[in-house]
Structure formats: C-alpha cells, structure tokens
Amino acid sequence: MSETLTETMPGTGKPITLTDRAASRVAQILSGEDAGTVLRVSVSGGGCSGFQYGFTLDDTQSADDLVLEKAGATVLIDSVSVMYLEGSQIDFVDDLIGSSFKIVNPNATASCGCGTSFSV
C-alpha cells in the first residue's frame, strides 16, 4: 500500500528549476526593491482546484528554505511547498493575454484555467 501512496504523492526528489525568462523578470522586479528582498514562491490550500501558488516579496529567509539563484535573481521556497513543487519549472510568460509567472508542475493532476491553482 505504501508503494501506491509514494507513486501518487508529491516528493520525487527532482529539482525545481527557474527559466532564464523567469530569472530575468525576478531580477528586474528586485532591482526596484530594498537590498535583501527576494521572491518567495509558495503553495497553500485554496483556489478552485485545491492548492494555489503564491508569489510574494520577502526579506526573511528561513533555515529550511530552498534557495534558487540564477542571473541575479533569488527565489525562496519553504520546505512544505517544496514537496508540491519538486520537478517543477518556474517560468515567466508574456503573451497577448498578459504577463505572469507560470509554474509547470509535473505533480499536478489537474489545474484551473488561469493556472494559479492545482490538485495532486
């Protein structure tokens, strides 16, 4: 029974990646903020699919935060959110509909139309 739970639950141990576009946009956002400010990406309960992504500016790093650094951008992810984001790619898209951060999450079994909430 635990094999089945392992296969269906998040926590694959795969790295979370930040695309060049996302790193560039994060660096651009942070350039206008106080020194030490970073982008925090989180997962919380809510949204139309069960979980939702959160993007906030933060100046406090916890000891158990995952730190992603690329091209002058720093992104923090708390240890609880990491298990839902393992193997994900954080990207930034700019198209006719608008611009936003987008998470391509292999752990999500369903997501809403706007892409900000998901279920596992």
N, C-alpha and C positions, 0 to 999 in steps of 0.2 A: 504494500500500500504506500509506503514512503517513496518508492520509485515513481509512482504516478504523481504524487504531490511535487516531487522535485522537478519533474518534466513540465508541469503546468504552472508552477510558481516562478516569479522572477528571481534572479540571483544567479546568473550564469557565469559570473566572473569575467565577462567580456568588458573591454574598456569603453568608456564614454568618450566620444571624440567631438571636437569643435572644428567646424569647417573654416577655411580661410575667410569666407564671406562673413561668418558669424564673428570670428576674432576681430576682423576689421571694424565691424559695426560696434562691438563691445568697446574696443579701444577708442573709437570716435565718441561714444557716449561718455566713457570715463574721463576723457580729456577735459570735459567741462565740469568735472566734479572735484571735490577735495581729495588730496593725496590719501591713499589708503582705501578709497572706495572701490568696491568690486561688484560684479553682477552675481547675484545668488539665484540659482535655479532650484526649484523645489517641486515636490509632488504633495498634494494634500487631498483629503476626501472632499468630494463635491463635484460640481459640474454635471452635465446631463448624462455622462457615461460612467460616473462613479469616482473617478480621480481627475484632478485638474493640475495643469502645470502652472507654476508661479514664477515670475521674473521680477526681482526687486533689487534695488541698490542697497548695499550693506557695507558697513565699515568694521564689522566684527567677525573674526574667523574663530571657529571652534576647533578644538584639538582633533576632532574626528571628521572634520570636513574634508571632502575630496577637493583638491585644488587643480584646476585645469588652467595652464598658462600657454598662451600662443600669441606671438606677434604683438606684444604689449598689452594683451587682454588677459584679465584674470577672472575666472568663473569659479564660484564655490558651490558645492552640492553637499547637503547634510547627509549623514550616514543612513538615515531611514529612506530618503529619496533615492539614494544610490541604488538600492536593491530593485527599485522600479525602473530605473534608467539604464541599468547595465546593458551594454551593447548598443546604446542609442547614439545618434548623431545629432548634435545641435547645429542648426543651420540658420541662415538669415535669408529670407526671400523678399524680393522687391519686384512686384508684378502689377498688372493693371488693377487688381482688386485692392492692393495696398502692400505695405511692407510690414514684416513681422518676423520674430524668431519662430522657427519651426523645429520640432523635435521628431525625428524619425525613430520610432521606438519599436524594436522587434518583440518586446514583451506585451505590447497592446494587442488584444484580441478584437477590439472594436474601438472606434473613436467617433466623436461628433463631427458634424460638417465643418465647423470652424477650426477644428484641430487643436483646441485647447483642453479638451477632456478626453479621457480614455478609460477602458476597462481591461483587466487582466484575467 
